[in-house]
Amino acid sequence: MRLKVAAVGHWKAGPERSLYEHFARRITFPLELKEVEEKKKLPPPALIRREGELLLAEAPKGAVVVALDERGKPFSSVAFAKRLGQWRDDGVRDLVFLIGGADGLDEVVRRKTALSISLGPMTWPHLMVRAMLAEQIYRAQAILTGHPYHRQ
């Protein structure tokens, strides 16, 4: 199963990127980070819509698409691992996680996803969400393989 994180915005070197890379290196699934950005100055509704188009364009045909969204379902790490394992065992070829911009995800994006996940009720910096997602994917991998990283 190939994993892709498609995220709005570009980051430079810094602690968030270092943390993401720290966990991404440990993930055994093929993992790609694709950053998208609309360069034109657009009013917020048009910008959200355009960012959604750019994000959805990153999903290969037939991919399972998961949105990270504050209105999504909160998962425990064990439940997230079970879901990831189920997709793997069901033969899902491509799993794509979408991280929107500062104004969130377009409703069209939400309707086209298989699942919407929340990292909790707090608001997180979008660059930090990438690192948190990578850590949870790594933790899920550890849970699925019985590795002691995840201690219950």
C-alpha positions as CSV (number, residue, x, y, z in Angstrom):
1,M,0.0,0.0,0.0
2,R,1.4,3.4,-1.0
3,L,0.7,6.4,1.2
4,K,0.6,10.0,0.2
5,V,0.2,13.1,2.3
6,A,-1.1,16.0,0.2
7,A,-0.9,19.3,2.0
8,V,-1.6,22.9,1.3
9,G,1.4,25.1,1.6
10,H,5.2,24.8,1.5
11,W,7.5,24.6,4.4
12,K,11.1,25.4,4.8
13,A,13.7,23.8,7.2
14,G,12.5,23.9,10.8
15,P,11.4,21.8,13.7
16,E,8.1,20.8,12.2
17,R,9.8,19.5,9.1
18,S,12.5,17.7,11.1
19,L,9.9,16.0,13.2
20,Y,7.9,14.9,10.1
21,E,11.0,13.5,8.5
22,H,12.0,11.8,11.7
23,F,8.9,9.7,11.6
24,A,8.5,9.4,7.8
25,R,11.9,7.7,7.7
26,R,10.6,5.0,10.0
27,I,7.5,4.2,8.1
28,T,7.9,1.1,6.0
29,F,5.0,1.8,3.6
30,P,6.1,3.8,0.6
31,L,5.3,7.4,1.7
32,E,5.2,10.6,-0.3
33,L,4.6,14.2,0.8
34,K,3.1,16.4,-1.9
35,E,2.7,20.1,-1.2
36,V,0.3,22.2,-3.2
37,E,-0.3,25.9,-3.3
38,E,-2.4,28.4,-5.2
39,K,-0.2,31.3,-6.1
40,K,-3.0,33.7,-7.2
41,K,-4.6,36.0,-4.6
42,L,-8.2,34.8,-4.4
43,P,-11.0,35.6,-2.0
44,P,-11.3,33.0,0.8
45,P,-14.2,30.9,-0.7
46,A,-12.5,30.7,-4.1
47,L,-9.2,29.9,-2.5
48,I,-10.6,27.1,-0.4
49,R,-12.3,25.7,-3.5
50,R,-9.0,25.9,-5.5
51,E,-7.0,24.3,-2.8
52,G,-9.5,21.5,-2.7
53,E,-9.1,20.9,-6.4
54,L,-5.3,20.8,-6.0
55,L,-5.5,18.4,-3.2
56,L,-8.0,16.0,-4.9
57,A,-5.8,16.1,-8.0
58,E,-3.1,14.4,-6.0
59,A,-5.2,11.3,-5.4
60,P,-4.6,8.5,-8.0
61,K,-7.7,7.0,-9.5
62,G,-9.2,4.4,-7.1
63,A,-7.3,5.8,-4.1
64,V,-8.9,5.8,-0.6
65,V,-8.9,9.5,0.4
66,V,-8.8,10.5,4.0
67,A,-9.3,14.2,5.1
68,L,-7.8,15.6,8.2
69,D,-10.4,17.9,9.4
70,E,-11.5,19.4,12.7
71,R,-15.0,18.1,12.1
72,G,-13.8,14.6,11.4
73,K,-14.0,11.5,13.6
74,P,-11.5,11.3,16.4
75,F,-9.7,8.0,16.5
76,S,-7.6,6.4,19.2
77,S,-4.2,5.2,18.0
78,V,-5.3,1.6,18.2
79,A,-8.5,2.3,16.2
80,F,-6.5,4.2,13.6
81,A,-4.1,1.2,13.3
82,K,-7.0,-1.2,12.9
83,R,-8.4,1.0,10.1
84,L,-5.0,1.2,8.4
85,G,-4.5,-2.5,8.7
86,Q,-8.0,-3.2,7.3
87,W,-7.2,-1.1,4.2
88,R,-3.9,-2.9,3.8
89,D,-5.5,-6.3,4.1
90,D,-8.3,-5.3,1.7
91,G,-5.7,-4.6,-0.9
92,V,-5.9,-0.8,-1.1
93,R,-3.2,0.3,-3.4
94,D,-3.2,4.0,-2.7
95,L,-4.1,5.8,0.5
96,V,-4.1,9.6,0.4
97,F,-4.3,11.9,3.4
98,L,-5.4,15.5,2.7
99,I,-4.4,18.4,4.9
100,G,-6.1,21.7,3.9
101,G,-4.9,25.3,4.3
102,A,-5.6,27.8,7.0
103,D,-9.2,28.2,6.1
104,G,-9.9,24.4,6.0
105,L,-11.3,22.1,3.4
106,D,-13.9,22.7,0.8
107,E,-17.2,20.9,1.2
108,V,-16.6,19.1,-2.2
109,V,-13.4,17.6,-0.7
110,R,-15.2,16.4,2.4
111,R,-17.9,14.7,0.2
112,K,-15.2,12.9,-1.9
113,T,-13.4,11.3,1.1
114,A,-13.8,7.8,2.5
115,L,-13.1,9.1,5.9
116,S,-12.6,12.4,7.8
117,I,-10.3,12.3,10.8
118,S,-9.9,14.8,13.6
119,L,-6.7,15.0,15.7
120,G,-8.8,16.4,18.5
121,P,-10.8,19.4,19.3
122,M,-7.8,21.8,19.5
123,T,-6.6,23.8,16.5
124,W,-3.1,22.7,15.4
125,P,-0.7,24.5,13.1
126,H,-1.0,23.0,9.6
127,L,2.7,22.3,9.5
128,M,2.5,20.4,12.8
129,V,-0.4,18.3,11.5
130,R,2.0,16.7,9.0
131,A,4.4,15.7,11.7
132,M,1.5,14.4,14.0
133,L,0.1,12.4,11.1
134,A,3.5,10.8,10.3
135,E,3.9,9.9,14.0
136,Q,0.4,8.3,14.0
137,I,1.1,6.3,10.8
138,Y,4.4,5.1,12.4
139,R,2.6,4.3,15.6
140,A,-0.1,2.4,13.7
141,Q,2.6,0.4,11.9
142,A,4.2,-0.4,15.3
143,I,0.8,-1.6,16.6
144,L,0.2,-3.7,13.6
145,T,3.6,-5.4,13.8
146,G,3.7,-5.8,17.6
147,H,6.6,-3.4,17.9
148,P,7.0,-2.0,21.4
149,Y,6.9,1.7,20.3
150,H,3.3,1.8,21.3
151,R,2.8,0.9,24.9
152,Q,-0.8,0.5,26.0
